[in-house]
Amino acid sequence: MIYGAVRERGICVFDFEEEIKNLPEQPGVYLMHNSDGEIIYVGKAKVLKNRVTQYFRKNSNHTPKVLAMVAQVAYFEYIITDSEREALALECNLIKKHRPKYNILLKDDKQYRYIKVTINEPYPRVMVVHGTRNDGAKYYGPYMGKGTARNTMDIIRRLFKPPTCSRKFPRDIRKGRPCLNYHINACFAPCTGRVTKEEYRKVFFEICRFLEGKHEKLIKELTEEMKEASKDLLYEKAAACRDKINSIREISDRQKIVNTSHQTDTDVIAAVAEGDIAYIEVFFIRDGRVVGRENYRIENSRGSTKADIVTDFIKQFYDGAEMIPDEIIAGEEPEDAEETELIADRLRAMKGRKVTLTFPKRGEKVKLVAMVRMNAEKALSNHKLRILKEKEKSGVLEAMSDLLSLGKIPNRIEAYDISNIQGADNVGAMAVFEYGRPAKRKYRSFKIKTVEGADDYASMREVIYRRFRHGLDEEEAVAAGKLNIRDAKFLPYPDLILLDGGKGHVRAVTELMEMMDIDIPLYGMVKNDRHRTRALTGADGEVEVSPQSPVFKLVTHIQDEVHDAAISYFRKLHGKIDSELDKIPGIGEKRRTALLTKYGSIEAIRNAEVEELADVESMDLKAAENVYNYFRSNRQCSD
């Protein structure tokens, strides 16, 4: 029996009974729409008439998920295809395009990465890239997911120590001092000029062999090199070869956990589900070695069996994939045997050769699936833990909103601090907290330009002014289409501003924000005599915060973060000043501090006359002349 309900689609009436009668008995894809015209489900069918009719039969043995979907269907459409295989391909494309509410959705889109070795260049480089190009370089991959490629690159850097800096060779050989990587033995430092072109290229040929899985061949060559070095009494070189051999053997042994005689390219898939969320773990096995693994979050899985989840994952994950393995081992077998054969047939067509779908019931492959499933369970567990932490953070932000009567949740909080040494070289820092967590990539630093001496109020005003001036400029650029909002550095604006300071800071910045017509809640983070967080202060006075409350802990965290950011930037900048003054004969720590205290910046010292410099505490005429002559000679060189 077919439901005879009549539902409206705009001004047209959609008669389900009549439309179902007219459905063709051919393969194709059907699209279910709700009353707003949104596509809420996409499916494929061997026979459209039979499949679609099943949804609207009374007393059908539907799952709660299907019943909920059918209740929202206002009308449906269908597309006829020549075969069920074409229907499967079209179904995958439409799900990707429309991401329907009731389809099982792969949350994390696969991104294929390759490791590129520019062996075609005189001085090769190695890097992670998206996709391949016909440019003469060697590409290794694809690596599914960012973690696999990154981990492989980490191993390469640890074993072979290739340069990772921006220097160009041979142009930059013997130009400048080696960077930190050389001093911590993380680079073989061709910039020093101690490495010949042949030696440089040899390292990258070794990297290629490693990526090609030719571990035994590489070990054999390194062993010969180690023996030759020992014979020539080059013990340091021999030790380096020995360490490299041991590391490669360790990596090779760790990867050899799959006992298979065929040594085929294999992906192993297992799923776990709970509520609306499911996680799928995939192990990528190449030549009998696990070369990588990734987990994928699946949405809209409530009411779906793990077999359904795995089946839909395989269809979406390998659709249009650059790399399809010879065998896919999965822990959950689809209930429909024809569906399994259809998927395998389509994968064969895409790959151009046989692809096997295996659902083991016993033996080593069952153990392998169990190991992969255990990793999927860990991923789901981590996800649940993140959700709990987010709820906890959300509760803290709600409590902060109530405490300060903000009227909204402060999802983005910006904090500001000023740092200097006796008024010299003022800097400001902006720390950003999003949803209760520090967003370190969005921190910003400011070198104070308009304030001389230790004037924290004026320095804070300059920082706030520049921050919002940048924000206004970016708003205009976004509106004009000159800037993508995702590339903006000072947008969006915060829901709450916290200053590392008291009522004086708040008063000074409030006046500025009123002049700029900016209406954002503003509070100062007041400290006690031991320089620890004590309270918040606003335009209406102090707000007491219980030291035992989560809000107090969050404010303390924010205050510590912005203080550390300001100190770090100051030290970075001050280190440059120190190194400049340290080059001058007769200027030690005492005189350096006295000069900075007196003049406040390196630029002011540069512009001072000899008599003025000599008048500084602890300075004498000779030291003053040294400073004066140093900056004048350097200025002439730069001119």
C-alpha positions in Angstrom: 0.0 0.0 0.0 1.4 3.4 -1.0 0.9 6.5 1.1 -1.5 8.8 -0.8 -0.4 11.9 1.1 -0.3 15.0 -1.1 2.4 17.6 -0.2 3.1 20.9 -1.7 6.3 21.9 -3.5 6.0 25.7 -3.9 2.7 26.3 -5.7 2.8 22.8 -7.3 1.2 19.8 -5.8 3.3 16.6 -5.6 1.2 13.5 -5.8 3.3 10.7 -4.4 0.9 8.0 -5.6 0.9 9.2 -9.1 4.7 9.9 -9.2 5.5 6.5 -7.9 3.4 4.8 -10.5 5.4 6.6 -13.2 8.8 5.6 -11.8 10.8 3.6 -14.4 12.0 0.1 -13.9 15.5 1.0 -14.7 18.7 1.7 -12.7 19.4 5.2 -11.5 19.7 7.7 -8.6 16.9 9.3 -6.6 17.0 12.5 -4.6 14.7 13.2 -1.7 13.8 16.9 -1.0 12.3 18.5 2.1 9.7 21.3 2.0 12.5 23.9 1.6 13.8 22.3 -1.5 16.9 20.9 0.2 18.2 17.5 -0.8 18.1 15.5 2.4 19.0 12.0 0.9 20.6 10.6 -2.2 20.4 6.9 -3.1 21.0 4.6 -6.0 18.9 1.7 -7.2 19.1 -1.2 -9.6 15.4 -0.7 -10.2 14.2 2.8 -9.3 10.5 1.9 -9.1 11.1 -0.9 -6.6 13.6 1.0 -4.4 11.7 4.3 -4.1 8.4 2.5 -3.5 9.8 0.7 -0.5 10.2 4.0 1.3 6.5 4.9 1.2 4.9 1.5 2.0 3.0 1.2 5.2 4.3 -1.1 7.9 7.7 -1.3 6.2 10.5 -2.6 8.4 12.3 0.7 8.3 15.0 1.9 10.8 14.2 5.0 12.9 16.6 7.0 10.7 14.7 6.1 7.5 11.4 6.8 9.2 12.6 10.3 10.3 13.9 11.0 6.7 10.7 9.8 5.0 8.6 12.1 7.3 10.5 15.1 5.9 10.2 14.2 2.2 8.1 16.7 0.3 9.0 15.5 -3.1 11.6 13.4 -4.9 13.5 13.4 -8.2 15.3 10.7 -10.1 18.0 10.4 -12.8 18.0 7.3 -15.0 21.4 5.7 -15.8 22.5 3.0 -18.2 23.8 0.7 -15.5 23.9 0.2 -11.7 27.6 1.0 -11.9 26.9 4.4 -13.4 24.3 4.9 -10.7 26.9 4.2 -8.0 29.3 6.7 -9.5 26.6 9.4 -9.8 25.4 8.7 -6.2 28.9 9.3 -4.9 29.3 12.5 -6.8 25.9 13.9 -5.7 26.6 13.0 -2.1 29.9 14.9 -2.3 28.2 17.9 -3.9 25.1 18.2 -1.7 26.2 16.5 1.5 22.6 15.5 2.4 21.5 15.4 6.0 20.5 11.7 6.0 23.4 10.2 4.1 26.4 8.9 6.0 29.1 11.6 5.4 32.8 11.4 5.4 33.8 14.3 7.5 37.5 14.6 6.6 37.9 14.9 2.9 40.9 12.9 1.8 43.9 15.0 0.7 46.5 13.2 -1.3 50.0 14.3 -0.5 53.3 13.3 -2.1 56.9 13.6 -1.1 58.7 15.4 -3.9 62.5 15.1 -4.4 63.8 17.5 -7.0 66.5 15.1 -8.1 66.5 16.9 -11.5 68.1 19.9 -10.0 71.8 20.2 -9.3 71.1 20.7 -5.6 67.9 18.7 -4.9 65.3 19.5 -2.2 62.7 17.3 -0.5 59.3 18.5 0.5 55.6 17.5 0.9 53.4 18.7 -1.9 49.8 18.2 -3.1 49.5 16.3 -6.4 52.2 15.6 -9.0 53.5 17.5 -12.0 55.5 16.5 -15.0 58.5 18.6 -14.0 61.3 16.0 -13.9 61.2 15.6 -10.1 60.5 12.3 -8.3 57.2 11.9 -6.5 56.6 9.3 -3.8 53.1 8.6 -2.6 50.3 9.3 -2.5 50.1 9.5 1.3 46.6 9.5 2.6 46.1 12.2 5.2 48.6 14.8 6.4 49.9 12.7 9.3 51.4 10.0 7.1 53.4 12.3 4.9 54.5 14.4 7.8 55.7 11.4 9.8 57.6 10.2 6.8 59.3 13.6 6.4 60.2 13.6 10.1 62.0 10.2 9.6 63.8 11.6 6.5 65.0 14.6 8.4 66.2 12.5 11.3 68.0 10.0 9.2 69.5 12.1 6.3 69.4 15.7 7.8 68.6 17.5 4.5 68.6 21.4 4.6 65.2 22.8 5.4 66.0 26.5 5.3 65.2 28.9 2.5 68.8 29.2 1.2 69.5 28.5 -2.4 72.5 26.4 -3.5 75.1 26.9 -4.9 74.2 30.7 -4.6 74.3 30.8 -0.8 77.3 28.5 -0.1 79.7 30.2 2.3 77.3 33.2 2.7 76.4 33.8 6.3 76.8 31.6 9.3 75.1 28.2 9.6 71.7 28.2 11.2 70.6 26.5 14.4 69.9 23.2 12.7 73.7 22.8 12.0 74.5 23.3 15.6 72.0 20.8 16.9 73.1 18.3 14.2 69.8 18.5 12.3 71.4 19.5 8.9 74.5 18.4 7.1 75.0 22.2 6.3 76.0 22.5 2.7 76.1 26.3 3.3 79.5 25.9 5.0 81.1 24.8 1.7 82.4 21.6 3.3 80.1 19.4 1.3 80.8 18.8 -2.4 78.1 18.7 -5.0 78.5 15.0 -5.4 78.3 14.4 -1.6 75.1 16.6 -1.5 73.4 14.7 -4.3 74.4 11.3 -2.8 72.3 12.2 0.3 69.2 12.7 -1.9 69.8 9.5 -3.8 69.8 7.8 -0.5 66.5 9.5 0.4 65.0 8.3 -2.9 66.1 4.7 -2.1 64.6 5.0 1.3 61.2 6.2 0.0 61.2 3.4 -2.6 61.4 0.9 0.2 64.9 -0.3 -0.9 66.0 -0.6 2.7 68.3 -3.6 2.3 70.1 -2.1 -0.7 70.5 1.2 1.2 71.8 -0.6 4.3 74.3 -2.6 2.1 75.6 0.6 0.5 75.9 2.4 3.9 77.7 -0.6 5.3 80.3 -0.5 2.6 80.7 3.3 3.1 81.1 2.7 6.9 83.9 0.1 6.2 85.7 2.4 3.8 85.5 5.3 6.3 86.9 3.1 9.1 89.7 2.0 6.8 90.6 5.6 6.1 90.4 6.4 9.8 87.4 8.7 9.3 85.7 7.5 12.4 83.2 10.3 12.7 81.9 9.5 9.2 81.8 5.8 10.0 79.8 6.4 13.2 77.3 8.5 11.3 76.9 5.6 8.8 76.5 3.2 11.6 73.8 5.3 13.3 71.9 5.6 10.0 72.0 1.9 9.4 70.7 1.2 12.9 67.8 3.7 12.4 66.8 2.3 9.1 66.8 -1.3 10.5 64.7 -0.1 13.4 62.2 1.6 11.1 62.1 -1.4 8.8 61.5 -3.8 11.7 58.8 -1.7 13.1 56.9 -1.6 9.8 57.2 -5.3 9.2 54.1 -6.3 11.2 52.1 -7.8 8.4 52.7 -11.4 7.6 51.7 -11.8 3.9 53.3 -13.8 1.2 51.8 -11.8 -1.7 53.2 -8.4 -0.7 50.4 -6.5 -2.3 49.2 -3.0 -1.7 46.5 -3.4 0.9 44.2 -1.1 2.9 42.7 -2.4 6.1 39.5 -0.8 7.3 37.6 -1.0 10.6 34.7 1.1 12.1 33.3 1.9 15.5 30.2 3.9 16.1 28.4 5.6 19.0 25.4 7.9 18.6 25.7 10.3 15.7 29.4 9.8 15.3 31.5 7.0 13.9 35.2 6.7 13.3 36.9 4.6 10.7 40.5 3.7 10.9 42.5 2.8 7.7 46.0 1.2 7.7 47.9 1.6 4.5 50.1 -1.5 3.8 52.6 -1.3 1.0 54.9 -4.2 0.1 54.0 -5.9 3.4 54.8 -2.8 5.5 52.4 -0.5 7.3 53.5 2.8 5.8 50.8 4.9 7.3 47.4 5.2 9.0 44.6 7.7 9.2 41.3 7.9 11.0 38.2 9.5 9.5 35.2 11.0 11.3 31.8 10.0 9.9 28.7 12.0 10.5 25.0 11.1 10.3 25.7 7.6 11.4 22.9 7.2 14.0 20.7 4.3 13.1 23.2 2.9 10.6 24.9 -0.5 11.0 28.7 -0.6 10.9 28.4 -2.6 7.7 26.5 0.4 6.1 29.1 2.8 7.5 32.0 0.8 6.0 30.2 0.3 2.7 29.4 4.0 2.3 33.0 4.9 3.4 34.5 2.7 0.7 32.3 4.2 -1.9 33.1 7.8 -1.0 36.8 7.4 0.0 37.9 5.7 -3.2 35.7 7.6 -5.5 38.1 9.5 -7.9 41.1 8.3 -5.8 44.5 8.5 -7.3 45.6 5.4 -5.4 43.4 2.3 -5.2 45.0 -0.7 -3.5 45.0 -4.3 -4.9 43.1 -5.5 -1.8 40.7 -3.8 0.7 40.3 -5.7 3.9 37.3 -4.7 6.0 35.9 -6.0 9.3 32.2 -5.5 8.3 30.7 -7.1 5.2 27.8 -5.5 3.4 24.5 -7.3 3.8 23.9 -7.2 0.1 26.3 -9.4 -1.8 25.4 -7.7 -5.1 26.4 -4.4 -3.5 29.9 -5.8 -2.7 30.4 -7.0 -6.2 29.2 -3.7 -7.7 31.7 -1.7 -5.6 34.5 -4.1 -6.4 33.6 -3.9 -10.1 33.7 -0.2 -10.1 37.1 -0.1 -8.3 38.5 -2.5 -10.9 37.3 -0.2 -13.6 38.9 2.9 -12.0 42.2 1.1 -11.2 42.4 -0.7 -14.5 43.1 -4.1 -12.9 41.7 -6.5 -10.3 40.7 -5.1 -6.9 39.6 -7.5 -4.2 37.3 -6.8 -1.3 37.9 -9.1 1.6 35.9 -9.6 4.8 37.9 -12.2 6.8 36.3 -14.5 9.3 39.4 -16.2 10.6 43.2 -16.2 10.4 45.8 -13.5 10.4 43.6 -11.0 8.5 41.1 -11.1 11.3 43.8 -10.2 13.8 44.9 -7.4 11.6 41.3 -6.0 11.4 41.1 -6.3 15.2 44.3 -4.2 15.6 42.9 -1.5 13.2 39.6 -1.5 15.1 41.4 -0.9 18.3 42.9 2.2 16.8 39.4 3.3 15.7 38.1 2.9 19.2 41.0 5.1 20.5 40.1 7.8 17.9 36.4 7.7 19.0 37.5 7.9 22.7 39.7 10.9 22.0 36.8 12.6 20.2 34.5 12.0 23.2 37.2 13.5 25.5 37.5 16.6 23.3 33.7 17.0 23.4 33.8 16.9 27.2 36.6 19.4 27.4 34.7 21.7 25.0 31.6 21.5 27.1 33.7 22.3 30.2 35.2 25.3 28.4 31.8 26.4 27.2 30.5 26.3 30.8 33.4 28.5 31.9 32.7 31.0 29.2 29.0 31.1 30.2 30.0 31.7 33.8 32.3 34.5 32.7 29.5 36.0 30.6 27.2 35.9 33.6 29.9 37.3 36.0 30.6 40.3 33.7 27.0 40.7 32.4 28.3 40.5 28.8 25.0 39.4 27.3 26.8 36.9 25.0 29.3 34.1 25.3 32.9 35.5 24.8 34.0 32.9 22.3 36.9 35.1 21.2 38.8 36.9 23.9 41.8 39.2 23.2 44.3 40.1 25.9 47.0 42.8 25.7 50.3 43.4 27.7 53.2 45.8 27.4 56.8 44.9 28.1 60.0 47.0 28.4 63.1 47.3 30.5 63.3 50.6 32.4 61.3 52.2 29.6 63.5 51.0 26.8 62.3 49.3 23.7 58.6 49.1 24.5 56.7 46.3 22.9 53.1 45.1 23.1 51.6 41.7 22.6 48.1 40.4 21.8 47.0 36.9 22.8 43.9 35.3 21.4 41.7 32.8 23.1 39.0 31.1 21.1 36.4 29.0 22.8 38.5 29.0 26.0 41.7 27.8 24.4 44.8 29.8 23.2 44.9 30.3 19.4 48.6 30.8 19.2 48.7 31.3 15.5 46.6 34.4 15.9 48.8 36.1 18.5 50.2 39.4 17.3 53.2 41.5 18.4 53.7 45.2 18.2 56.9 47.3 18.4 55.9 50.6 20.0 56.5 53.5 17.6 55.1 56.6 19.2 56.0 56.3 22.9 59.4 57.1 24.5 60.0 55.9 28.0 57.9 53.8 30.4 54.4 55.0 29.6 52.3 51.9 29.7 49.0 53.8 29.2 50.2 55.4 26.0 51.8 52.2 24.8 48.6 50.3 25.4 46.6 52.9 23.5 48.9 52.7 20.6 48.6 48.9 20.5 44.8 48.9 20.7 44.6 51.7 18.0 46.8 49.8 15.6 45.0 46.5 16.2 41.6 48.0 15.3 43.0 50.2 12.5 44.3 47.0 10.9 40.9 45.4 11.5 39.1 48.3 9.8 41.5 48.2 6.8 40.9 44.5 6.4 37.1 45.0 6.6 37.4 47.5 3.7 39.7 45.1 1.7 37.2 42.2 2.2 34.3 44.3 1.1 36.2 45.4 -2.0 37.0 41.8 -2.8 40.8 42.4 -2.4 41.1 40.1 0.7 39.7 36.7 1.5 38.3 36.8 5.0 40.2 33.6 5.9 43.5 35.5 5.2 42.7 38.4 7.5 45.0 38.7 10.5 42.9 41.1 12.6 39.4 39.8 11.9 37.0 38.9 13.5 36.8 41.4 16.4 36.8 40.0 19.9 33.8 39.5 22.2 35.9 40.6 25.2 39.1 42.6 25.7 41.3 42.0 28.7 44.2 44.3 29.6 47.1 43.3 31.8 46.7 46.2 34.1 44.3 48.1 36.4 41.8 50.9 36.2 44.3 53.3 34.7 44.8 51.1 31.7 41.1 50.5 31.4 40.4 54.3 31.5 43.0 55.1 29.0 41.9 52.5 26.5 38.2 53.1 27.0 38.7 56.8 26.0 40.4 55.6 22.8 37.7 53.0 21.9 35.0 55.6 22.4 36.8 57.9 20.0 37.0 55.0 17.5 33.3 54.1 18.1 34.2 50.6 19.1 31.8 49.0 21.6 33.4 45.9 23.0 33.5 44.9 26.7 36.8 45.9 28.3 38.3 44.8 31.6 41.7 44.9 33.3 43.3 41.9 34.9 44.5 43.2 38.3 47.4 41.6 40.1 48.2 41.3 43.8 51.5 42.1 45.5 53.0 38.8 44.4 52.2 39.6 40.7 49.4 37.1 40.5 45.9 37.5 39.2 43.6 39.0 41.9 40.5 40.4 40.2 39.0 42.0 37.0 38.3 45.7 36.9 36.0 47.6 34.5 34.4 51.0 34.1 32.2 50.3 37.1 34.9 49.1 39.4 36.4 45.8 40.4 34.7 42.4 39.9 35.7 39.9 42.4 36.5 36.4 41.1 36.7 33.5 43.4 40.2 31.9 43.3 38.6 28.5 43.3 36.3 29.2 40.3 37.0 28.0 36.7 36.7 31.6 35.6 39.6 32.6 37.8 41.7 29.8 36.3 40.9 30.9 32.8 41.7 34.5 33.5 45.0 33.5 35.1 45.8 31.4 32.0 45.0 34.3 29.7 47.1 36.7 31.8 50.1 34.3 31.9 49.8 33.7 28.1 49.8 37.4 27.1 52.6 38.2 29.6 54.7 35.4 28.2 54.0 36.5 24.6 55.1 40.1 25.5 58.2 39.0 27.3 59.1 36.6 24.5 58.8 39.3 21.8 60.7 41.7 24.0 63.6 39.3 24.5 63.7 38.5 20.8 63.8 42.2 20.0 66.1 43.1 22.9 68.5 40.3 21.9 69.0 42.0 18.6 69.8 45.3 20.4 72.1 43.6 22.7 74.0 41.9 19.9 74.3 45.3 18.2 75.8 47.0 21.2 77.9 44.0 22.1 79.9 44.6 18.9 81.2 47.9 20.2 84.5 47.8 22.0 84.3 49.0 25.6 80.5 48.5 25.9 79.7 45.8 28.5 76.5 44.9 30.3 76.5 47.9 32.6 77.1 50.5 30.0 74.6 48.8 27.6 71.9 48.9 30.3 72.8 52.6 31.1 72.5 53.6 27.4 69.2 51.8 26.9 67.8 53.3 30.1 68.9 56.8 29.0 67.8 56.7 25.3 65.1 54.0 25.3 65.9 52.7 21.8 68.9 51.8 19.6 67.8 54.4 17.1 68.1 57.2 19.7 71.6 55.9 20.7 72.6 55.9 17.0 71.6 59.6 16.6 73.3 60.9 19.9 76.4 63.1 19.8 79.7 62.1 21.5 79.2 64.6 24.3 75.7 63.3 25.0 76.9 59.7 25.1 79.8 60.6 27.4 77.3 62.2 29.8 75.5 58.9 30.4 76.2 57.2 33.7 79.2 54.8 33.7 80.3 56.1 30.2 83.6 57.9 29.5 84.8 59.8 26.5 86.6 56.9 24.9 83.5 54.6 25.2 81.3 57.4 23.8 83.6 57.8 20.8 83.5 54.1 20.2 79.7 54.1 20.1 79.6 57.3 18.0 82.2 56.0 15.5 80.6 52.5 15.3 77.1 53.8 14.2 78.6 56.5 11.9 80.8 54.0 10.1 77.9 51.5 9.8 75.6 54.2 8.5 78.2 55.2 5.8 78.5 51.5 4.7 74.7 51.2 4.4 74.5 54.5 2.5 
